[in-house]
Amino acid sequence: MESKFTFKNKIEKYSLTDTFDPNSGQEILTLYCSHLPKPDYAKYNFDSLTGLVTSNVDSKKNNPFGEFLSINKSTFVDYLNKYGFLFDWESSENFDSIEFNYILEFQSRLKLLLSIFNNIAKSIEYKELLLSTFLLIGKPQLELNLGKSKFIFPSLFPFHVLRNSIPEKNLSDMTTRHTSSNGKITTYIKVENKFSENGYTCDLDFLFYQDIIENSEYDDFIKDIFYLYVNKPANLEPITAHIIDFIYLFFSKVGICDISNANLNFEDDDLSNFMKSSDLKNALLILSKEILALEINRGLAKVQPKINLDTLLPDWNLPDLISAFYFTLFYSNPKIAMYKICENIGCNTPFYVQRSNTIKKYCSESCKNASSQRRYRNKQKDFQ
């Protein structure tokens, strides 16, 4: 199978240590990295059957993308010794350092992106897709700083910064009055909305809107969403406007929630109205595809085309392992491929597989053998 891209990553010296932070008075798990005079290299390639692999790893597992998504503090240094760090860095000292929590935050973002990838094609799990989309939208900007080098992951939706940059509209031009059968007059605000059947909504009570904006009992995120929905300008970035439009529809038809909360979760009963609405589910699918495309395009911003000197075929110049992760999703067709979770107890590593392959359950032969041995031992116990 022809490789879609190749990549080479340095393997340097790494250690993970608890370090006392005088500012917080707590121990902080910190990764220390140093360059070696003659580092080894991990050589990567990707094809549509095996996914992202390395050609020089003598290991029972060869799954750099999936293994990163399952790393923890006890496995991370082994991962780095096998695959190298996320990006090359310019040293400022003999040992450069980064807090492990920042690595886990990047891992969290990738997990949410992979969840969206897995759920935009066949057998859509709408609850999982909704939660992953909301949690990714709610992520703040992330910076990975190592030595003199910095890797920035912008926020998808910097809602508070947006609100402070957008002036308030003259709402008298946007209101309409409705008189009920008992003579009660209610003023509604008419707002353009991409996902509404008519291209706009006219269900936001003017007094309710004012109460949300002015009432200190509401969280800032809730206030910002309503303000941005009513006052969003026509020249706003399309995906930002779509995020605002979808969140408002969710608020109005399902319920208000703070998606900037990293612990956001939904019970099935909370989503009954959402699951009954084909319009909302279709809007979520459109928005999640836009978010997936934007995040992958951002991750590929530094990638450049080149000619492979060995094959004289088109190839790509990847600057770092992070770009290889995003390129993996770029070249993975969600209609024919997905990332399953390894069924070996205690592994839980995502692995690349064709959607038509319903038999493969394990990320590696070692996990398959371990699971088989466990089943055998359990059967032996049953016979005793």
C-alpha positions as CSV (number, residue, x, y, z in Angstrom):
1,M,0.0,0.0,0.0
2,E,1.4,3.4,-1.0
3,S,2.2,5.7,1.9
4,K,0.2,9.0,2.0
5,F,3.0,10.7,3.9
6,T,6.3,10.0,5.7
7,F,7.8,11.8,8.7
8,K,10.9,11.5,10.9
9,N,11.0,12.5,14.6
10,K,13.9,12.8,17.0
11,I,14.0,10.7,20.1
12,E,15.7,12.7,22.9
13,K,16.2,12.3,26.7
14,Y,13.0,12.5,28.9
15,S,12.1,12.2,32.5
16,L,8.8,12.8,34.4
17,T,9.2,14.2,38.0
18,D,7.1,15.8,40.7
19,T,8.4,19.3,41.2
20,F,7.5,21.6,44.0
21,D,5.8,24.8,42.9
22,P,6.4,27.7,45.4
23,N,3.5,29.7,44.0
24,S,0.8,27.1,44.7
25,G,2.6,25.2,47.4
26,Q,1.9,21.9,45.6
27,E,3.8,19.2,43.7
28,I,3.4,19.5,40.0
29,L,4.2,16.6,37.6
30,T,6.7,18.0,35.2
31,L,8.3,16.6,32.0
32,Y,12.0,17.4,31.6
33,C,13.5,17.1,28.1
34,S,17.0,17.5,26.8
35,H,18.6,17.2,23.4
36,L,21.1,14.4,22.7
37,P,24.3,14.9,20.6
38,K,23.2,12.0,18.4
39,P,19.5,11.3,18.8
40,D,17.8,8.3,17.4
41,Y,14.8,8.8,15.0
42,A,11.3,7.3,14.7
43,K,10.4,7.0,11.1
44,Y,6.7,7.3,10.4
45,N,4.4,6.6,7.5
46,F,0.6,6.4,6.9
47,D,-1.5,4.4,4.6
48,S,-5.2,3.7,4.4
49,L,-5.0,0.2,5.8
50,T,-2.6,0.5,8.7
51,G,-3.0,4.1,9.7
52,L,0.0,5.9,11.3
53,V,2.9,3.6,12.1
54,T,6.6,3.7,12.5
55,S,9.0,1.5,10.5
56,N,11.7,1.1,13.1
57,V,9.7,0.3,16.3
58,D,10.6,-3.2,17.7
59,S,7.5,-3.4,19.8
60,K,4.3,-5.4,20.2
61,K,2.4,-2.2,19.7
62,N,2.9,0.2,16.8
63,N,0.2,2.8,17.0
64,P,1.6,6.3,17.8
65,F,-1.7,8.2,17.4
66,G,-3.8,5.7,19.4
67,E,-1.2,5.2,22.1
68,F,-0.9,8.9,22.7
69,L,-4.6,9.1,23.3
70,S,-4.2,6.5,26.1
71,I,-1.0,7.7,27.8
72,N,-0.8,8.5,31.5
73,K,1.9,9.5,33.9
74,S,3.2,5.9,34.2
75,T,3.4,5.3,30.4
76,F,4.3,8.7,28.9
77,V,8.1,8.4,29.1
78,D,8.0,5.0,27.5
79,Y,5.9,6.5,24.8
80,L,8.4,9.3,24.2
81,N,11.3,6.9,24.1
82,K,9.5,5.0,21.4
83,Y,8.0,7.8,19.3
84,G,9.7,11.1,20.3
85,F,8.2,14.3,21.6
86,L,5.2,16.2,20.1
87,F,7.4,18.8,18.5
88,D,11.1,19.7,18.2
89,W,12.1,22.6,20.4
90,E,14.8,25.2,20.8
91,S,16.5,24.7,24.2
92,S,16.9,27.5,26.7
93,E,18.7,25.4,29.3
94,N,20.3,22.0,29.6
95,F,16.9,20.6,30.6
96,D,13.7,22.2,29.3
97,S,10.4,21.5,31.1
98,I,6.7,21.5,30.6
99,E,3.9,20.6,33.0
100,F,2.4,17.2,32.2
101,N,-1.1,18.6,32.7
102,Y,-0.7,20.6,29.5
103,I,0.1,17.4,27.6
104,L,-3.0,15.8,29.0
105,E,-5.1,18.9,27.9
106,F,-3.8,18.5,24.4
107,Q,-4.7,14.8,24.6
108,S,-8.2,15.7,25.7
109,R,-8.7,18.0,22.7
110,L,-7.6,15.2,20.4
111,K,-9.9,12.7,22.0
112,L,-12.9,15.0,21.5
113,L,-11.9,15.6,17.9
114,L,-11.6,11.8,17.3
115,S,-15.0,11.3,18.9
116,I,-16.4,13.8,16.4
117,F,-14.6,12.1,13.5
118,N,-16.0,8.7,14.5
119,N,-19.6,10.0,14.8
120,I,-20.1,12.0,11.6
121,A,-20.6,9.1,9.2
122,K,-22.4,5.8,9.9
123,S,-24.1,4.8,13.1
124,I,-24.1,8.3,14.6
125,E,-24.2,8.4,18.4
126,Y,-25.9,11.8,18.7
127,K,-25.5,12.2,22.5
128,E,-21.7,11.5,22.2
129,L,-21.4,13.8,19.2
130,L,-23.2,16.6,21.0
131,L,-21.2,16.3,24.2
132,S,-17.8,16.1,22.3
133,T,-18.8,19.1,20.1
134,F,-19.8,21.2,23.1
135,L,-16.8,20.3,25.2
136,L,-14.4,21.2,22.3
137,I,-16.2,24.5,21.7
138,G,-15.8,25.3,25.4
139,K,-12.0,24.6,25.4
140,P,-9.9,27.8,26.1
141,Q,-6.7,28.5,24.1
142,L,-3.9,26.0,24.9
143,E,-0.2,26.8,24.8
144,L,2.5,24.1,24.9
145,N,5.7,25.9,25.9
146,L,9.0,24.0,25.9
147,G,12.3,25.8,26.0
148,K,12.1,28.7,23.6
149,S,9.5,27.0,21.5
150,K,5.7,27.4,21.7
151,F,2.8,25.6,20.1
152,I,-0.6,27.3,20.3
153,F,-4.0,25.8,19.9
154,P,-6.5,28.6,19.6
155,S,-9.9,28.5,21.2
156,L,-12.7,27.5,18.8
157,F,-15.0,30.0,20.5
158,P,-13.5,32.8,22.7
159,F,-16.9,33.9,23.7
160,H,-16.0,36.5,26.3
161,V,-13.4,38.2,24.0
162,L,-16.0,38.2,21.2
163,R,-18.6,39.8,23.4
164,N,-16.3,42.6,24.4
165,S,-15.5,43.3,20.7
166,I,-19.0,43.4,19.3
167,P,-21.1,46.6,19.9
168,E,-24.8,46.4,20.8
169,K,-27.3,46.8,18.1
170,N,-30.3,49.1,18.1
171,L,-32.9,46.4,19.0
172,S,-35.9,48.6,18.1
173,D,-35.2,47.7,14.5
174,M,-35.3,43.9,15.3
175,T,-38.4,43.6,17.5
176,T,-41.9,42.5,16.7
177,R,-45.0,42.5,18.9
178,H,-47.5,39.7,19.4
179,T,-50.9,40.1,21.0
180,S,-52.3,36.9,22.7
181,S,-56.0,35.9,22.8
182,N,-56.3,37.5,26.3
183,G,-54.8,40.8,25.1
184,K,-51.3,40.4,26.5
185,I,-48.7,42.0,24.3
186,T,-45.2,40.4,24.1
187,T,-42.2,41.8,22.3
188,Y,-40.0,39.4,20.5
189,I,-36.5,39.9,19.0
190,K,-36.1,38.6,15.4
191,V,-32.6,37.2,14.7
192,E,-31.1,35.6,11.7
193,N,-30.2,31.9,12.3
194,K,-28.6,29.6,9.7
195,F,-30.1,26.5,11.3
196,S,-33.7,27.8,11.6
197,E,-36.2,26.6,8.9
198,N,-37.1,30.2,8.0
199,G,-33.6,31.5,8.3
200,Y,-34.4,33.4,11.5
201,T,-36.0,33.0,14.9
202,C,-38.6,35.2,16.5
203,D,-39.1,33.5,19.9
204,L,-36.8,35.4,22.1
205,D,-38.8,37.5,24.6
206,F,-37.3,41.0,24.8
207,L,-37.9,41.2,28.6
208,F,-36.4,37.7,29.1
209,Y,-33.3,38.8,27.1
210,Q,-32.9,41.9,29.1
211,D,-33.2,40.0,32.3
212,I,-30.4,37.5,31.3
213,I,-28.1,40.3,30.2
214,E,-28.6,42.4,33.4
215,N,-29.2,39.7,36.0
216,S,-26.0,38.8,38.0
217,E,-27.4,35.4,38.8
218,Y,-26.7,34.1,35.3
219,D,-23.2,32.8,34.5
220,D,-21.1,35.0,32.2
221,F,-21.2,32.3,29.5
222,I,-25.0,32.3,29.4
223,K,-25.0,36.1,29.2
224,D,-22.4,36.1,26.5
225,I,-24.3,33.6,24.3
226,F,-27.5,35.6,24.4
227,Y,-25.7,38.9,23.8
228,L,-23.7,37.4,20.9
229,Y,-26.8,35.8,19.3
230,V,-28.7,39.0,19.2
231,N,-25.9,41.3,18.3
232,K,-23.7,39.2,16.0
233,P,-22.6,41.2,13.0
234,A,-23.1,40.1,9.4
235,N,-19.4,39.9,8.8
236,L,-18.7,37.5,11.6
237,E,-16.6,34.4,10.7
238,P,-19.2,31.9,9.4
239,I,-18.3,29.0,11.8
240,T,-18.4,31.4,14.8
241,A,-21.9,32.5,13.8
242,H,-22.9,28.9,13.3
243,I,-21.7,28.0,16.8
244,I,-23.7,30.9,18.3
245,D,-26.8,30.0,16.2
246,F,-26.7,26.3,17.2
247,I,-26.1,27.0,20.9
248,Y,-29.1,29.4,21.0
249,L,-31.4,26.8,19.3
250,F,-30.2,24.2,21.9
251,F,-30.9,26.6,24.7
252,S,-34.4,27.5,23.4
253,K,-35.5,23.9,22.5
254,V,-33.7,21.8,25.0
255,G,-32.4,23.8,27.9
256,I,-29.7,26.3,29.1
257,C,-26.3,24.9,30.1
258,D,-22.8,26.2,30.5
259,I,-20.7,24.4,27.8
260,S,-17.6,26.2,29.1
261,N,-17.8,23.8,32.1
262,A,-15.2,21.1,31.5
263,N,-17.3,18.7,33.6
264,L,-20.4,19.1,31.4
265,N,-22.5,16.0,31.0
266,F,-26.0,15.1,30.0
267,E,-28.4,12.5,31.3
268,D,-30.7,10.8,28.7
269,D,-33.7,12.6,30.1
270,D,-32.0,16.0,29.6
271,L,-31.8,15.4,25.9
272,S,-35.3,14.0,25.2
273,N,-36.3,17.1,23.2
274,F,-33.0,17.1,21.3
275,M,-33.3,13.4,20.3
276,K,-36.8,14.1,19.0
277,S,-35.7,17.0,16.8
278,S,-34.4,16.0,13.4
279,D,-33.6,19.7,12.7
280,L,-31.4,20.0,15.8
281,K,-29.6,16.8,15.1
282,N,-29.0,17.8,11.5
283,A,-27.7,21.2,12.6
284,L,-25.3,19.4,15.0
285,L,-24.0,17.2,12.2
286,I,-23.3,20.3,10.0
287,L,-21.6,22.2,12.8
288,S,-19.5,19.2,13.9
289,K,-18.2,18.7,10.4
290,E,-17.3,22.4,10.2
291,I,-15.4,22.1,13.5
292,L,-13.6,18.9,12.5
293,A,-12.5,20.6,9.2
294,L,-11.3,23.8,11.0
295,E,-9.3,21.9,13.7
296,I,-7.6,19.6,11.1
297,N,-6.8,22.6,8.8
298,R,-5.3,24.4,11.8
299,G,-3.2,21.4,12.7
300,L,-1.9,21.2,9.1
301,A,-1.0,24.9,8.8
302,K,2.8,24.3,8.8
303,V,2.7,21.3,6.5
304,Q,4.3,21.8,3.0
305,P,4.4,19.5,-0.1
306,K,7.7,18.0,-1.2
307,I,9.1,15.3,-3.5
308,N,10.2,12.1,-1.8
309,L,13.8,11.6,-2.9
310,D,13.6,7.8,-2.6
311,T,10.4,7.3,-4.6
312,L,10.3,10.6,-6.6
313,L,6.6,10.6,-5.6
314,P,4.6,13.5,-4.0
315,D,5.2,13.6,-0.2
316,W,4.7,16.1,2.6
317,N,7.1,17.9,4.8
318,L,5.8,17.5,8.4
319,P,7.4,19.7,11.0
320,D,6.4,17.7,14.1
321,L,4.5,14.8,15.5
322,I,1.4,17.0,16.2
323,S,1.1,17.6,12.5
324,A,1.3,13.9,11.9
325,F,-1.6,13.4,14.3
326,Y,-3.7,15.9,12.4
327,F,-2.6,14.5,9.0
328,T,-3.7,11.1,10.2
329,L,-7.3,12.4,10.5
330,F,-6.9,14.3,7.3
331,Y,-6.1,11.2,5.3
332,S,-8.6,9.0,7.2
333,N,-12.0,8.7,5.4
334,P,-14.7,8.7,8.1
335,K,-17.1,7.0,5.8
336,I,-14.9,3.9,5.4
337,A,-12.5,4.0,8.5
338,M,-12.8,4.7,12.2
339,Y,-10.9,4.4,15.4
340,K,-12.2,1.6,17.7
341,I,-11.4,1.2,21.3
342,C,-9.3,-1.9,22.1
343,E,-11.4,-4.4,24.1
344,N,-8.5,-5.8,26.1
345,I,-9.2,-5.0,29.7
346,G,-7.0,-2.1,30.9
347,C,-5.9,-1.1,27.4
348,N,-8.6,1.2,26.0
349,T,-6.3,2.3,23.2
350,P,-8.0,3.6,20.0
351,F,-6.8,1.9,16.8
352,Y,-7.4,2.5,13.1
353,V,-9.6,0.1,11.3
354,Q,-11.9,-0.1,8.3
355,R,-15.6,0.3,9.3
356,S,-16.3,-2.9,7.3
357,N,-14.0,-4.9,9.6
358,T,-16.4,-5.9,12.4
359,I,-14.1,-8.7,13.5
360,K,-11.0,-6.8,14.7
361,K,-11.4,-6.0,18.4
362,Y,-7.9,-5.4,19.6
363,C,-5.2,-2.8,18.9
364,S,-2.4,-5.3,18.7
365,E,-1.5,-9.0,18.7
366,S,-0.3,-8.6,22.3
367,C,-3.7,-7.4,23.4
368,K,-5.4,-10.1,21.4
369,N,-3.2,-12.8,23.0
370,A,-3.6,-11.3,26.5
371,S,-7.4,-11.3,26.1
372,S,-7.4,-14.9,24.8
373,Q,-5.2,-16.1,27.7
374,R,-7.6,-14.3,30.2
375,R,-10.6,-16.1,28.7
376,Y,-8.7,-19.4,28.8
377,R,-7.9,-18.9,32.5
378,N,-11.5,-18.0,33.3
379,K,-12.7,-21.2,31.6
380,Q,-10.2,-23.3,33.6
381,K,-11.5,-21.8,36.8
382,D,-15.1,-22.7,35.8
383,F,-14.0,-26.3,35.3
384,Q,-12.4,-26.5,38.8
